């Protein structure tokens, strides 16, 4: 049986311009899995206000992080794909994005053309949420139905419990500390969600807690040496707490001199880690009185990350 792996990340604009950001944001923010407000309320707000203002602001942020090869999320995702293909020569590895290009449909069509009979879908989110991995798996199922194609389908909902995952995160922290010294506090920042998703049965927050507990135990940290926070909140409703931006500002104002921040929910560095954490939250901490802010990079295309993802796909 010919096998293929559809490796799916969130997506990214094709260029750091308002013209490229606008259609990406429209597709992303129109997804009911991401914003589940009533359509009669949300779509007019999105089209008449948000998409007129936010693309230009977001484009300026992307310009600050853009690499020579393109968007960091795309660059790292492509490198991960290439290294996984080298590690799994018997399997076709195809990269897709939930929003933007290359699309999930394009990836599946390529697999069908190449005679793939068994498809493994791996969303590059260690923890499952209805808004992330759930949206990717639902979209994959819908596209297969539209294509009238029924390969053997293996959906990987999460891999936060895989020992190679927590080991890789802990080892990346150890390696960073060995080279740069240790902080007064380790901040483990995960992407946030509105609290009501938890009320709806989303297991995300519990999986986040299991992740950080496993990492802190692996590192032998006591409770006063680290904290879990949630970043990237959007809109007026309550999101998962404690908030990262509020927390780092409080740490800076309370006499904590150095914090290190890691974001283990992101497989690849992107706008949310490079700009939001390493620039914006750095400023919050330093302006509040902190002296040293260190961001520990995502696993990206490191060898341990490739080993992890390969093991997850072969499990």
ABEGO torsion letter per residue (X at the ends): XBBBBBBBBAEBBABBBAAAAAAAAAAAAABAAABABBAAAAAAAAAAAAAAAAAAAAAAAAAAABBAAEBAAAAAAAAAAAAAAAABAABBBBBBBABEOBBAAAAAAAAAAAGBABBBBBBBBABBBAABAAAAAAAAAAAAAAAGBBBBBBBBABAAABAAAAAAAAAAAAAAAAAAEBBABBBBBBBBBBAAAAAAGBAAAAAAAAAAAAAAAAAGBBAAABBBBBBGBBEABBBBOBBAAAAAAAAAAAGBABBBBBBAABABBBAAAAAAAAAAAAAAAAAAGBABBBBBBBAEABAAAAAAAAAAAAX
